[in-house]
Every structure is written in structure tokens, then in C-alpha cells.
Amino acid sequence: MNTRRPEMADIVRTHHNEFLARWNPVLSREQRKALRDIRDCRTAALGGRVQQCDQCGHRVILYNSCRNRHCPKCQATARARWLAERETELLPVPYFHVVFTLPSQIGRLALQNPKLIYGILFRTAAVTLLQTAADPRLLGAHIGFLAVLHTWGQNLHLHPHLHCVVPGGGISLDGSRWIGCRKSSFFLPVRVLSHRFRKSFLRALRRAFRKGILRFHGEMKSLSDPAAFQALCDQTAAIDWVVHVKPPFGGSRRVLKYLARYSHRVAISNHRLRALQSGRVSFEWKDYAHRTRRKLMTLDAVEFLRRFLLHVLPTGLVRIRQFGFLANRVRKSKLDLCRTLLAAPQPAAHSDSESGEVNENTQRCPICKLGRLLLVEFIAVALMPVPDTS
């Protein structure tokens, strides 16, 4: 009996044509490309290379990966390299995990305006954190943080939110000292963050509407009417927006574990998939409404692929961003200042081997355990018929 669990690529290959027959006219270029890349990842369709042991002659065929940021198979190497870079930026202070979530009424606008809505989400969450932390009545400091965009919930429905990993403190407004959080279990007041986030986001959204850069068609076409759009803004202004601040965690290992958990995730990983049978996909999910209980959900394969593709981002949309004293243009100088104020040593540089990178031409032979696998041949891209998804 074959007990092998399916992978995302298996689902795409099996139901690729069926899915396109129903949804191809409304797919974006990026969604079509994601389907092709996931389908072809690490197969002859993308070519590859042959390695041979210099002792026993054992040969290994390695097909190329697609490197699509939405492919579940292609994130490990990028994550390892990215985490090694982040490790050199860690400070010896507690870290907080802050989550900003868009209400569903606003989040659905991202289906037709992803770059605009997600751009506003990043900017307004950043302004909220930076300005609230700088308030002398609260922390009174310049902070820095990293934000990662996730657009999905456990059931693959649209659920846009930002995960922010924030050092517990910042540089005093005059730059003379480090100001740590006043309580070990406190960062910034959640109600203040929620109120300011909601106000800032809706102000930016109304500005975008006045400029005529929001798109509405299909089921959302009615929102192009100013009265209907204003009613949406009024409705969401009257509810609480979810901002969650989790208790602090400290130590470089804990921080890196958090970053690894959130940084390079895709909408669903292969290890959550359980079965692909009779045109239906079963996968594991956590029901946060019932104490994070693990449950099994089964969907029609075409519906499963539709939900997955909701989370394919437009080309050029950066989903991991850094702000405050971690912003790209000031990061080095500001981190040097932070370490000086904290009397902390400079981080040690990491070699390629420490960051998880391996020279593929010098891997140990898995058969004789003595020789090295050396590159002996490239495999050309397979000249095979590929279904048209354009």
C-alpha cells in the first residue's frame, strides 16, 4: 500500500488542466507562473545536473528547482541564508511579537488591489509602531523592527496580517541612551496600537479612493460609488481592529526560531498535506477558535488550488521589510549605536557553512562515504510538450 503523502506539486500536476478550464480567464500572470513553476520544480522540465563520486563512480541526478517564492520546496535555502544575515542584527534584549490584522471587509479589497492594500498595511503598521513607541508618555524611544506579510489563514481563506518582531526597547529621542521596556511583559498598549492603526489605515485608504487608484470590478463593483465606499469605511471604523502583542521572548535561538517560523512561509507547506484522492485534497489545519485544535479539512482539488492562488503576490511586492533603526539605509550605523548604548559586543561574522550553504560539488558520496560528488554533466531543459497557461 502506498502511504506517501502528496505534495503541492502532485496536486498541481494532477488537476492542472481541470483548474485552468474553470479559472484561467481570471488568473494573473503571477498566478499562472506559480502553477507552472510548482508543477515543474525539480523535474526534467527545468533541466539539472549530474554528479559522480570520484571514488566509487556513483552518479546522482539533481533537477533544478523553480525558485518561485510561493513554492513549498524552494524556501529552505533562502530561509537559511536570510536567517544567517538576521542573526548578526540581533540585540541582547527581549523581543516582542506584534501582529496587525486587517478586518475581512477591508482585506478582501486586496484581491483586486494587492500592491496598494498591502503597501498601505506595511506603511500604516510601521507608522503606528514607530509613533506610538516615540510617544514620551509611553516608551519615548526610536525603535526598529522587522515585518512579514502573511495573507492566509489556516483554512487558506484570505486573511491579511503582518507579523512584526520587535526588540523590547529603543534609542532615546536624544540618542544618548537605550530605553528598555518598563515591564518584562509589556511593550506598548494594545488598545492604543489598534486605534492608531485603524485611523491611519482608513485615512490612507480614503486618500487612495479620492485619487482614483483603487480598482473595483465584479462583485465589488458597487464600491466604486463614493457613498458605498464611505459606508464601508464607516462600518470598519466602528469595530475594533485586531492588534495582538505576544509576551516577550529572549535569546538569539528563540528569536531566530520565531523568524524561521514566519519569514519564508507559503500559504500551505507540504507537511500539512495528508491525502489526494478522488479529486479531493485533505490537509491539516489549526482551529484557533477552538483552542488551536488540529483538525482535518477536505476540499475539492480545484477549490483547494483556487484558495492557494489567492496568496500569490504580485511581482515586485516585497513581503519582508524592516523599519526604524533596522531600515536598510541606517541599519549598520544604528545597530552600532544600539550595541554601544547596550555595552554589547559586535556580532561575529558567519561563514557560508554556518549559514547553511554547501558547495554542491564537494558533497560526500552517500554510497561509499569516502568520495566526493563532483559535477560531471549538465542536463538540458526537457523538450516536452507543456500545457499552455498563458
MINUDREN-211936 format. One line per field, with one value per residue: z, x negated, y negated of N, C-alpha, C in turn; residue in one letter. Coordinates in steps of 0.1 Angstrom, whole numbers, plus 5000, padded with zeros to 4 digits. Atoms other than C-alpha are relative to their C-alpha. Layout:
BEGIN
nZ [Z  ...] $
nX [X  ...] $
nY [Y  ...] $
caZ [Z  ...] $
caX [X  ...] $
caY [Y  ...] $
cZ [Z  ...] $
cX [X  ...] $
cY [Y  ...] $
residuo [A  ...] $
//
This chain:
BEGIN
nZ [5000  5001  4990  5002  5000  5012  4999  5008  5014  5004  5001  5012  5012  5002  5003  5007  5011  4995  4994  5010  5007  4993  4994  5008  5005  4990  4994  5004  5005  4990  4996  5010  4999  4988  5004  5008  4992  4990  5008  5006  4991  4998  5010  5012  5007  4997  5001  4988  5001  4996  4992  4999  4990  5006  4995  5004  5013  4998  5007  4995  5009  4992  5009  4995  4993  5007  4992  4998  4986  4995  5001  4987  5000  5003  4990  4990  5002  4999  4985  4993  5003  4994  4985  4996  5001  4989  4988  4997  4996  4987  4989  4988  4993  5003  5012  5000  5013  5001  5013  5004  5009  5007  5000  5012  5009  5006  5006  5014  5011  5006  5011  5012  4998  4990  4997  4993  4986  4991  4997  4989  4988  4995  4996  4988  4988  4996  4994  4987  4990  4998  4993  4986  4992  4998  4991  4987  4990  5001  4999  5003  5007  5014  5000  5013  5000  5013  5003  5011  5004  5003  5005  4999  4987  5001  5010  5014  5004  4999  4986  5000  4987  4999  4988  4997  4989  4995  4988  4989  4995  5011  4997  4995  5010  5002  5005  4990  4992  5004  4991  5001  4996  4986  4994  5008  5007  5006  5011  5002  4998  5012  5004  5007  5013  5008  5004  5009  5013  5007  5004  5010  5012  5007  5006  5012  5009  5005  5009  5012  5007  5006  5011  5011  5002  4996  5010  4996  5010  4996  4988  4992  5008  4993  4992  5007  4997  4988  4988  4995  4995  4987  4991  4996  4991  4987  4994  4994  4990  4988  4994  4996  5009  4992  4999  4990  4996  4992  4990  5005  5000  5001  5005  5014  5005  5000  5010  5014  5002  5003  5014  5009  5000  5008  5011  5014  5002  5011  4995  4994  5002  5004  4989  4996  5009  4995  5011  5013  5005  5006  5002  4987  4993  4985  4994  4986  4996  4986  4997  4989  4992  4990  4992  5010  5003  5013  5007  5014  5009  5014  5011  5014  5004  5007  4990  4993  5008  5001  4987  4999  5009  4994  4992  5009  5000  5013  5002  4994  4986  4990  4989  4988  5000  4987  4998  4989  5001  5008  5014  5007  5002  4988  4991  4994  4990  4989  4992  4992  4989  4990  4993  4992  4989  4992  4996  5005  5010  5014  5003  5008  5014  5003  5012  5008  4994  4989  5005  5006  5014  5003  5013  5006  5007  4991  4991  4997  5007  4990  5001  4995  4989  5000  5011  5001  5012  5008  5011  5012  5012  4999  5007  5007  4998  5007  5011  4999  5001  4987  5002  5001  4990  5002] $
nX [4992  5008  4996  5007  4992  5002  5006  4993  5003  4991  4987  5000  5001  4988  4988  5004  4991  4986  4999  5000  4988  4990  5005  5010  4997  5001  5013  5010  5012  5008  4994  5003  5014  5001  4995  5010  5012  4998  4999  5013  5011  5008  4997  5008  4995  5009  5014  5006  5014  5004  5012  5006  5010  5014  5006  4993  4993  4986  4995  4988  4993  4993  4993  5000  4989  4994  5003  4988  4999  4988  5001  5003  5013  5011  5002  5009  5013  4998  4998  5013  5009  4994  5001  5014  5001  4992  5006  5010  4993  4993  5004  4998  4989  4988  4993  4986  4994  4988  4992  4989  4991  4989  4987  4997  4993  5011  5009  4995  5004  5013  4999  5001  5009  5010  5012  4996  4996  5011  5009  4994  5001  5014  5003  4992  5004  5013  4998  4994  5010  5011  4995  4996  5012  5006  4992  5007  4991  5000  5014  5009  5013  5000  5001  5002  4993  4998  4986  4998  4986  4993  4987  4991  4996  5003  4991  5004  4992  5008  5001  5013  5005  5014  5007  5011  5009  5005  5008  4993  5006  5005  5009  4993  4997  5012  5011  5010  4999  4990  4988  4993  4986  4999  4996  5005  4989  4993  5007  4992  4986  4994  4989  5006  5005  4989  4994  5008  5001  4987  4999  5010  4997  4988  5004  5008  4991  4991  5008  5001  4987  4998  5009  4995  5009  4994  4993  4989  4992  4993  4991  5003  4999  4992  5008  5005  4992  5005  4991  5002  5014  5000  4993  5010  5010  4993  4997  5012  5005  4992  5004  5014  5009  5008  5014  5004  5014  5002  5011  5014  5009  5014  5010  5001  4994  4986  4997  5001  4989  4988  5002  4999  4986  4991  5006  5000  4989  4991  4986  4999  5012  4997  4998  4986  4992  4998  4996  4995  4992  4987  4998  4999  5012  4998  5012  4999  4999  4998  4988  5003  4988  4998  5012  5011  4998  5003  4989  5002  4990  5000  4994  5002  5014  5000  4998  5013  5009  4995  5004  5014  5005  4996  5012  5011  5001  5004  5014  5005  4995  5010  4991  5007  5005  5006  4996  5007  5015  5004  4998  5013  5010  5006  5002  5013  5004  4992  5003  5013  4997  4993  5009  5007  4991  4997  5013  5000  5011  4997  4998  5010  4996  4997  5005  4989  4996  4992  4987  4993  5003  5009  5005  4993  5010  5009  4992  5004  4993  4992  5001  5013  5003  5014  5003  4993  4992  5005  4992  5006  4991  4988  4988  4992  4986  4993  4992  4988  4988  4996  4987  5001  4993  5000] $
nY [5012  5012  5010  5012  5012  5009  5013  5010  4997  4989  5005  5008  4991  4991  5008  5012  5003  5002  5013  5011  5000  5008  5013  5006  5014  5010  4998  5010  4995  4994  4987  4990  4996  4992  4987  4993  4998  4990  4988  4995  5001  4988  4989  5002  5012  5011  4996  4997  4997  4986  5000  4987  4998  4998  4987  4988  5002  5002  5012  5005  5010  5010  5009  5014  5005  5011  5012  5009  5003  4994  4985  4995  4994  5008  5010  4996  5007  5014  5002  4999  5011  5012  4999  5003  5015  5006  4997  5011  5012  4998  5008  4993  5006  4992  5004  4998  4996  5009  4996  5009  4993  5008  4994  4993  5010  5007  4991  4995  5010  4996  4991  5007  5011  4994  5009  5012  4997  4995  5011  5008  4992  5001  5014  5004  4992  5005  5013  4998  4996  5010  5012  4997  4998  5012  5009  5001  4995  4985  4995  5012  4995  4996  4985  4993  4988  4993  4996  4990  4999  4988  5004  4988  4993  4986  4993  5006  5012  5013  5005  5008  5005  5002  4995  5009  4995  5013  5000  5006  5012  5008  5011  5012  5010  5009  4991  4999  4988  4990  5000  4987  5000  5003  4987  4988  4994  5011  5007  5012  4997  4995  5009  5012  4995  4996  5013  5008  4992  5001  5013  5002  4992  5005  5013  4997  4993  5011  5008  4992  5000  5014  5001  4991  4990  4987  4993  4992  4994  4988  5001  5012  5012  5010  5009  5012  5011  5006  4998  4986  4999  5007  4992  4990  5006  5002  4987  4995  5009  4998  4988  4999  4994  4991  5001  4991  5000  4988  5002  5001  4989  5005  4991  5000  4988  5002  5010  4994  4991  5008  5005  4989  4996  5009  5008  4995  4991  5001  4999  4986  4992  4986  4991  5000  4993  4986  4990  5004  4988  5002  5014  5008  5002  5001  5007  5003  5014  5003  5008  5009  5003  4989  4997  4995  4986  4995  4994  4997  5006  4994  5009  4996  5004  5013  5011  5000  5008  5014  5007  5001  5010  5013  5005  5003  5015  5006  5003  5013  5003  4994  4996  5001  5014  5004  5014  5006  4999  4989  5004  4997  5011  5004  4989  4998  5010  5000  4988  5003  5009  4992  4992  5009  5004  4988  4994  4986  4998  4998  4986  4993  4998  4986  4994  4994  4987  5003  5005  4989  4999  4989  4999  4988  4992  4993  4992  4987  4990  4993  4986  4995  5008  5004  5009  5013  5001  5011  5003  4994  5002  5007  4995  5010  5001  4989  5005  4992  5009  5006  5006  5015  5006  5015] $
caZ [5000  4990  5021  5006  5014  4984  4978  4963  4930  4929  4933  4906  4881  4887  4884  4864  4833  4852  4872  4842  4824  4851  4863  4836  4823  4857  4867  4869  4852  4885  4894  4861  4866  4901  4888  4861  4885  4912  4886  4871  4902  4904  4873  4839  4827  4843  4835  4860  4865  4871  4899  4902  4930  4924  4943  4935  4904  4920  4899  4912  4891  4906  4888  4891  4915  4903  4930  4930  4963  4965  4960  4992  4981  4974  5007  5028  5012  5010  5047  5059  5041  5053  5089  5090  5079  5106  5133  5130  5137  5170  5201  5237  5247  5250  5217  5212  5185  5174  5148  5129  5112  5086  5091  5065  5050  5042  5035  5005  4987  4983  4959  4933  4947  4963  4959  4971  5001  5013  5008  5030  5055  5058  5060  5085  5108  5107  5114  5143  5160  5154  5165  5195  5207  5203  5225  5257  5277  5266  5257  5243  5220  5184  5178  5150  5138  5110  5094  5074  5054  5055  5036  5046  5075  5083  5061  5031  5031  5027  5060  5055  5086  5095  5119  5135  5155  5177  5201  5235  5237  5216  5213  5234  5214  5220  5210  5244  5259  5254  5268  5276  5282  5316  5323  5312  5300  5284  5251  5240  5249  5225  5225  5216  5188  5175  5175  5158  5132  5123  5120  5099  5076  5068  5062  5037  5021  5017  5001  4976  4967  4961  4938  4918  4922  4938  4914  4918  4895  4896  4930  4944  4916  4938  4959  4932  4942  4968  4991  4992  4997  5026  5041  5041  5058  5084  5091  5097  5117  5142  5150  5168  5146  5159  5171  5192  5213  5225  5256  5252  5243  5246  5234  5199  5194  5204  5181  5151  5157  5156  5124  5108  5116  5098  5073  5043  5047  5019  5022  5029  5034  5021  5056  5062  5032  5041  5010  4974  4964  4941  4932  4968  4989  5027  5048  5085  5100  5134  5146  5166  5176  5195  5215  5184  5179  5150  5125  5090  5062  5028  4997  4961  4944  4921  4951  4970  4942  4939  4976  4974  4944  4964  4982  4951  4954  4925  4911  4930  4962  4990  5018  5043  5053  5081  5097  5122  5132  5112  5080  5052  5048  5085  5098  5102  5119  5141  5152  5161  5182  5199  5208  5221  5243  5255  5260  5238  5216  5179  5163  5148  5110  5097  5071  5043  5061  5092  5072  5058  5023  5009  4980  4958  4940  4972  4989  5005  4985  5002  4990  4997  5023  5012  4978  4969  4944  4916  4888  4856  4833  4828  4818  4793  4798  4787  4753  4763  4755  4782  4785  4776  4806  4791] $
caX [5000  4986  4987  4967  4982  4989  4970  4983  4966  4987  5019  5010  4999  5030  5055  5037  5058  5091  5083  5074  5105  5125  5103  5078  5096  5093  5058  5030  4997  4980  5006  5001  4964  4967  4987  4961  4932  4946  4956  4921  4900  4872  4882  4866  4887  4863  4831  4805  4770  4753  4728  4705  4684  4647  4641  4669  4684  4719  4740  4767  4792  4803  4830  4832  4856  4880  4871  4906  4912  4946  4933  4932  4900  4879  4878  4853  4821  4834  4845  4811  4792  4817  4816  4778  4780  4806  4786  4759  4785  4799  4796  4792  4827  4862  4881  4918  4941  4968  4995  5016  5047  5070  5107  5122  5143  5110  5089  5110  5100  5066  5079  5082  5057  5029  4999  5019  5036  5006  4984  5008  5008  4970  4968  4996  4985  4950  4961  4983  4954  4928  4950  4965  4931  4918  4945  4928  4959  4953  4917  4902  4877  4868  4874  4867  4885  4890  4924  4935  4967  4989  5022  5037  5055  5051  5081  5064  5091  5078  5066  5040  5019  4984  4961  4937  4907  4896  4867  4880  4867  4851  4828  4838  4851  4818  4797  4779  4791  4810  4846  4859  4895  4907  4922  4909  4944  4953  4944  4970  5007  5027  5058  5036  5020  5053  5069  5040  5036  5073  5073  5041  5051  5086  5071  5047  5075  5098  5069  5064  5101  5101  5071  5090  5063  5085  5099  5134  5150  5171  5188  5171  5180  5206  5178  5168  5197  5185  5215  5209  5172  5178  5203  5176  5151  5177  5186  5150  5142  5169  5152  5120  5091  5071  5036  5020  4988  4975  4953  4916  4891  4853  4821  4808  4820  4856  4856  4843  4868  4896  4881  4878  4914  4928  4903  4903  4936  4960  4998  4995  4965  4962  4961  4997  5010  5025  5042  5051  5079  5109  5103  5102  5074  5072  5049  5043  5052  5053  5087  5078  5114  5113  5081  5058  5072  5057  5083  5085  5102  5111  5117  5123  5089  5099  5112  5080  5059  5081  5076  5039  5035  5053  5019  4997  4983  4977  4942  4922  4942  4916  4932  4904  4895  4875  4883  4869  4833  4834  4843  4818  4803  4795  4792  4755  4749  4779  4771  4736  4751  4775  4747  4727  4756  4762  4724  4729  4701  4701  4715  4691  4692  4707  4691  4711  4710  4725  4754  4763  4748  4730  4707  4727  4695  4679  4707  4699  4709  4739  4729  4691  4690  4654  4655  4669  4697  4684  4703  4698  4727  4755  4790  4807  4842  4865  4881  4915  4950  4961  4998  5003  5013  5009] $
caY [5000  4966  4943  4915  4881  4858  4827  4794  4804  4836  4817  4792  4819  4840  4811  4785  4787  4791  4760  4739  4750  4732  4703  4695  4663  4646  4657  4631  4636  4644  4670  4688  4687  4701  4730  4738  4734  4756  4782  4784  4779  4804  4823  4827  4798  4774  4793  4801  4816  4850  4855  4885  4899  4896  4929  4954  4938  4935  4910  4887  4867  4834  4815  4777  4760  4734  4708  4694  4677  4694  4730  4750  4768  4738  4719  4738  4724  4689  4691  4703  4676  4649  4661  4660  4623  4616  4633  4606  4580  4594  4573  4587  4576  4593  4594  4590  4604  4579  4589  4564  4579  4563  4568  4591  4562  4544  4574  4585  4553  4568  4594  4567  4542  4563  4539  4509  4526  4545  4514  4494  4522  4521  4483  4478  4506  4492  4456  4469  4487  4460  4431  4449  4460  4425  4410  4398  4409  4445  4457  4424  4441  4447  4485  4509  4539  4565  4571  4601  4602  4632  4632  4666  4683  4719  4728  4709  4682  4646  4633  4604  4597  4586  4604  4579  4590  4560  4556  4546  4511  4484  4454  4424  4394  4375  4406  4407  4440  4472  4472  4507  4516  4507  4542  4576  4585  4551  4535  4509  4507  4528  4505  4475  4495  4508  4473  4456  4484  4483  4445  4444  4472  4458  4423  4438  4459  4428  4409  4437  4437  4399  4403  4430  4456  4483  4509  4524  4549  4580  4585  4554  4530  4513  4499  4476  4455  4429  4434  4472  4468  4443  4467  4494  4471  4461  4497  4507  4476  4487  4520  4529  4538  4568  4560  4587  4583  4616  4620  4613  4639  4636  4652  4654  4690  4681  4651  4670  4697  4671  4656  4690  4698  4667  4654  4677  4695  4701  4704  4742  4764  4799  4814  4803  4822  4856  4871  4866  4890  4889  4853  4841  4828  4833  4811  4804  4771  4754  4741  4711  4706  4739  4737  4743  4778  4797  4807  4822  4803  4818  4797  4803  4801  4772  4752  4761  4746  4716  4708  4714  4690  4662  4658  4654  4619  4595  4592  4566  4567  4572  4592  4589  4553  4536  4503  4478  4484  4516  4498  4506  4471  4467  4502  4505  4472  4475  4511  4500  4472  4497  4520  4491  4480  4516  4523  4553  4568  4568  4600  4625  4628  4660  4683  4699  4732  4716  4701  4734  4730  4761  4764  4788  4800  4813  4833  4866  4897  4913  4948  4953  4925  4918  4900  4866  4859  4838  4821  4841  4831  4806  4817  4796  4784  4812  4806  4819  4805  4782  4772  4735  4715  4680] $
cZ [5000  5010  4998  5000  4987  5003  4991  4985  4995  4997  4987  4987  4997  4995  4993  4989  5004  5006  4990  4992  5006  5003  4992  4996  5011  5008  4996  4994  5011  5005  4990  5001  5012  4998  4992  5008  5010  4993  4996  5009  5002  4992  4988  4992  5002  4998  5013  4998  5006  5008  5001  5010  4994  5006  4994  4987  5002  4994  5007  4991  5009  4990  5006  5007  4993  5006  5001  5015  5006  5000  5014  5000  5000  5011  5010  4998  5002  5015  5007  4998  5007  5015  5005  5000  5012  5013  5004  5005  5013  5011  5013  5009  4998  4986  5002  4986  5000  4986  4998  4989  4994  5002  4986  4990  4992  4993  4986  4989  4994  4989  4987  5000  5009  5003  5008  5014  5009  5002  5011  5013  5006  5005  5012  5012  5005  5007  5014  5010  5003  5008  5014  5009  5003  5010  5014  5011  5000  5001  4998  4994  4986  5000  4986  5000  4986  4999  4989  4997  4998  4996  5002  5015  4998  4990  4986  4996  5001  5014  5001  5014  4999  5013  5001  5011  5005  5012  5011  5006  4987  5004  5005  4989  4998  4996  5011  5008  4994  5010  4998  5005  5015  5008  4991  4992  4992  4989  4998  5002  4988  4995  4993  4986  4990  4995  4989  4986  4992  4994  4988  4987  4992  4994  4987  4989  4993  4990  4987  4992  4993  4988  4988  4997  5005  4989  5006  4988  5005  5012  5008  4992  5006  5008  4993  5002  5013  5012  5005  5006  5014  5010  5005  5010  5014  5008  5007  5010  5013  5007  5005  4990  5009  4999  5012  5004  5009  5010  4995  5000  4998  4995  4985  4994  4999  4989  4986  4998  4996  4985  4990  4998  4991  4988  4986  4998  4988  5006  5006  4997  4997  5012  5005  4991  5005  4989  4988  4994  4994  4997  5012  5007  5015  5006  5015  5002  5015  5001  5012  5008  5010  5006  4991  4998  4986  4994  4986  4992  4986  4991  4987  4995  4993  5010  5009  4993  4999  5013  5001  4991  5005  5006  4991  4999  4987  5000  5006  5013  5010  5012  5013  5000  5014  5001  5012  5000  4993  4985  4992  5000  5013  5009  5006  5011  5012  5009  5008  5012  5011  5008  5009  5013  5009  5005  4995  4989  4986  4996  4992  4986  4998  4987  4992  5006  5012  4996  4993  4985  4999  4986  4994  4993  5010  5011  5001  4993  5010  4999  5006  5013  5000  4989  5001  4987  4993  4988  4987  4987  5003  4992  4995  5004  4991  4989  5000  4998  5013  4997  5001  5011  4999  4996] $
cX [4991  5005  4993  5010  4998  4993  5008  4998  5009  5014  5001  4999  5012  5012  4998  5010  5015  5001  5000  5012  5011  4996  4990  5003  4997  4987  4990  4988  4991  5006  4998  4986  4998  5004  4990  4988  5001  5002  4987  4989  4993  5004  4992  5004  4992  4985  4994  4985  4998  4987  4996  4989  4987  4993  5007  5008  5015  5005  5013  5005  5007  5007  5001  5014  5006  4997  5011  5002  5013  5000  4995  4986  4988  4997  4989  4986  5001  5002  4987  4991  5006  4998  4986  4998  5007  4993  4990  5006  5007  4993  5002  5012  5012  5006  5015  5005  5013  5006  5011  5008  5010  5013  5004  5007  4989  4991  5004  4997  4987  5001  4999  4990  4988  4988  5004  5004  4989  4989  5005  4999  4986  4998  5008  4996  4986  5001  5006  4990  4990  5005  5005  4988  4993  5007  4994  5009  4999  4985  4991  4987  5003  4998  4997  5007  5000  5014  5001  5015  5004  5015  5010  5003  4997  5009  4998  5009  4991  5001  4987  4997  4985  4995  4988  4992  4992  4991  5007  4994  4996  4990  5008  5000  4988  4988  4990  5000  5010  5012  5006  5014  5001  5004  4996  5012  5008  4992  5006  5014  5007  5012  4995  4996  5011  5007  4992  4998  5013  5001  4990  5003  5012  4997  4993  5009  5009  4992  4998  5012  5001  4991  5004  4991  5004  5008  5012  5007  5006  5009  4997  5002  5009  4992  4994  5008  4996  5008  4997  4987  4999  5007  4991  4990  5007  5003  4988  4994  5007  4996  4986  4992  4990  4985  4996  4985  4998  4989  4986  4993  4986  4991  5000  5007  5016  5004  4999  5010  5013  4999  5002  5014  5008  4994  5002  5011  5008  5014  5002  4987  5003  5003  5014  5009  5001  5004  5005  5007  5013  5003  5002  4987  5003  4987  5003  5000  5003  5013  4998  5012  5003  4987  4989  5001  4996  5011  4996  5011  4998  5007  4999  4987  5000  5002  4987  4990  5004  4996  4985  4995  5005  4988  4988  4999  4995  4985  4996  5005  4991  5008  4992  4993  4995  5002  4992  4985  4995  5003  4987  4990  4993  4996  4987  4996  5009  4998  4987  5003  5008  4991  4991  5008  5003  4987  5000  4989  5005  5002  4989  5005  5002  4995  5012  5005  5009  5014  5007  4997  4989  4995  5005  4990  4992  5009  4995  5008  5009  4998  4987  4996  4985  4998  5009  5008  4996  5009  4993  5008  5012  5011  5008  5014  5007  5009  5013  5012  5004  5013  4999  5009  5000  5013] $
cY [4987  4990  4987  4988  4992  4988  4990  5003  5011  4995  4991  5008  5007  4991  4987  4996  4998  4986  4989  4999  4991  4986  4993  4985  4989  5000  4988  5007  5007  5013  5011  5005  5009  5014  5008  5003  5012  5014  5006  5000  5013  5012  4997  4988  4988  5003  5003  5003  5015  4999  5015  5001  5002  5012  5012  4998  4999  4987  4995  4989  4990  4990  4986  4997  4988  4986  4990  4998  5006  5016  5005  5007  4991  4989  5003  4993  4985  4996  5001  4988  4987  5000  4997  4985  4994  5002  4989  4987  5000  4992  5008  4995  5010  4996  5003  5004  4993  5004  4990  5007  4991  5007  5006  4991  4992  5009  5005  4990  5004  5010  4993  4988  5004  4991  4988  5004  5005  4989  4991  5007  4999  4986  4996  5007  4994  4986  5002  5004  4989  4988  5003  5002  4987  4990  5000  5005  5015  5005  4988  5004  5003  5016  5004  5013  5006  5004  5010  5001  5014  4997  5011  5003  5015  5008  4995  4989  4987  4995  4991  4995  4999  5006  4991  5005  4987  5001  4992  4987  4992  4989  4988  4989  4991  5009  5003  5013  5009  5000  5014  4999  5000  5013  5011  5005  4989  4994  4986  5004  5004  4991  4988  5004  5003  4987  4992  5007  4999  4986  4997  5007  4994  4986  5002  5006  4989  4992  5007  5000  4986  4999  5009  5011  5014  5006  5008  5006  5013  4997  4987  4987  4989  4990  4989  4988  4993  5002  5014  5002  4993  5009  5012  4995  4997  5012  5005  4991  5002  5013  5000  5008  5008  4997  5008  4999  5012  4997  5000  5013  4995  5011  5001  5012  4999  4990  5006  5010  4993  4996  5011  5005  4991  4994  5005  5010  4997  5003  5014  5007  5014  5009  4999  5008  5015  5009  4992  5012  4995  4986  4991  5000  4998  4994  4997  4985  4998  4991  4992  4996  5010  5004  5006  5015  5003  5007  5004  4994  5006  4991  5006  4994  4987  4989  4998  4991  4986  4992  4998  4988  4986  4993  4999  4985  4995  4999  4987  4997  5007  5003  5001  4986  4997  4985  4994  5001  5012  4997  5001  4988  4996  5012  5002  4990  5001  5012  4998  4991  5008  5008  4992  4997  5012  5006  5014  5002  5001  5014  5005  5002  5015  5005  5006  5013  4998  4996  5010  5002  5011  4999  5013  5009  5008  5008  5014  5010  5008  5016  5005  4992  4995  4989  4987  5000  4988  4999  5006  4996  4991  5006  4989  5000  5010  4994  5008  4990  4996  4993  4985  4995  4985  4995] $
residuo [M  N  T  R  R  P  E  M  A  D  I  V  R  T  H  H  N  E  F  L  A  R  W  N  P  V  L  S  R  E  Q  R  K  A  L  R  D  I  R  D  C  R  T  A  A  L  G  G  R  V  Q  Q  C  D  Q  C  G  H  R  V  I  L  Y  N  S  C  R  N  R  H  C  P  K  C  Q  A  T  A  R  A  R  W  L  A  E  R  E  T  E  L  L  P  V  P  Y  F  H  V  V  F  T  L  P  S  Q  I  G  R  L  A  L  Q  N  P  K  L  I  Y  G  I  L  F  R  T  A  A  V  T  L  L  Q  T  A  A  D  P  R  L  L  G  A  H  I  G  F  L  A  V  L  H  T  W  G  Q  N  L  H  L  H  P  H  L  H  C  V  V  P  G  G  G  I  S  L  D  G  S  R  W  I  G  C  R  K  S  S  F  F  L  P  V  R  V  L  S  H  R  F  R  K  S  F  L  R  A  L  R  R  A  F  R  K  G  I  L  R  F  H  G  E  M  K  S  L  S  D  P  A  A  F  Q  A  L  C  D  Q  T  A  A  I  D  W  V  V  H  V  K  P  P  F  G  G  S  R  R  V  L  K  Y  L  A  R  Y  S  H  R  V  A  I  S  N  H  R  L  R  A  L  Q  S  G  R  V  S  F  E  W  K  D  Y  A  H  R  T  R  R  K  L  M  T  L  D  A  V  E  F  L  R  R  F  L  L  H  V  L  P  T  G  L  V  R  I  R  Q  F  G  F  L  A  N  R  V  R  K  S  K  L  D  L  C  R  T  L  L  A  A  P  Q  P  A  A  H  S  D  S  E  S  G  E  V  N  E  N  T  Q  R  C  P  I  C  K  L  G  R  L  L  L  V  E  F  I  A  V  A  L  M  P  V  P  D  T  S] $
//
